[in-house]
């Protein structure tokens, strides 16, 4: 093969590596960052719901129940952990769905009414005489509790994340489609070009190795240097979520990168090592 043909094939191999890398990354981000189900799965996997619920109940008791002179458990038990989880998931679903209003994710009026009913039952059990002032106090506490519940159910920047996810999903889909199409085109080009045909499998393996290293190196560096662990997030539940979300994403990229490297090694074994073994075995 002439030098020009070798250089041309090397350029094609580099382009193939870039397009494989772009396809992998765009697909991963499409299935993770742009996917509400991935976020919900991460919340479940890293015990976010129980952590945020504990923080919420402590806030209700310390910030509302105790100052209002209400017995422990009267207000903090109004919303169960399962219901809080459903409210959080509803907010995430609304944030990722551009066709619905963001406010539809949290059942504010229902939650407020539950707190009102609980406070009303509590006042009745204590023998309080109902008048306009007492009713206004109950409404104030119920509204304050509903606001507190909504504040804990809404993850910071969730609506902004949802908007970005909807916008970038289109971009990642287009990039993945174009890159995937170019991979097929370049593989076919290498395979059918007479001058390159004999080296097609070898250079495809080299492309897989290069793309795999491109996918693996950055996530591996972030994990080994514990960049994520140094995130300065004061709220425990959000800290664990951010750590879990980022770490899971990095592990997915590393796994796919290693899969590409393994494929390239298998191709290398088939081309370079296996013929030697076969040749020696026939002697």
MOJORA-V378947 format. One line per field, one symbol per residue. ss: DSSP state (~ for helix, > for strand, _ for the rest). psi: psi as a letter, one per 40 degrees, with the letter a starting at -180 (. if undefined). A space follows every 10 residues. Layout:
ss = ???
psi = ???
This chain:
ss = __~~~~~~~~ ~~~~~~~~~~ ~~~~~~~~~~ ~____~~~~~ ~~~~~__~~~ ~~~~~~~~~~ ~~~~~~~~__ __________ ~~~~~~~~~~ ~~~~~~____ _~~~~__~~~ ~~~~~~~~~~ ~~~~~_____ _~~~~~~~~~ ~~~~~~~~~~ ~~~____~~~ ~~~~~~~~~~ ~~~~~~~~~~ ~~~~~~~~~~ ~~____~~~~ ~~~~~~~~~~ ~~~~~~~~~~ ~~~~___~~~ _____~~~~~ ~~~~~~~~~~ ~~~~~~~~~~ ~~~~~~~~~~ ~~~~~~~~~~ ~~_
psi = hidddddddd dddddddddd dddddddddd ecdehddddd dddddffddd dddddddddd dddddddefi ihedddedhi dddddddddd dddddeheei hdeedhgddd dddddddddd dddddefihh addddddddd dddddddddd dddhiheddd dddddddddd dddddddddd dddddddddd dehddedded dddddddddd dddddddddd ddddefddee hghdhddddd dddddddddd dddddddddd dddddddddd dddddddddd de.
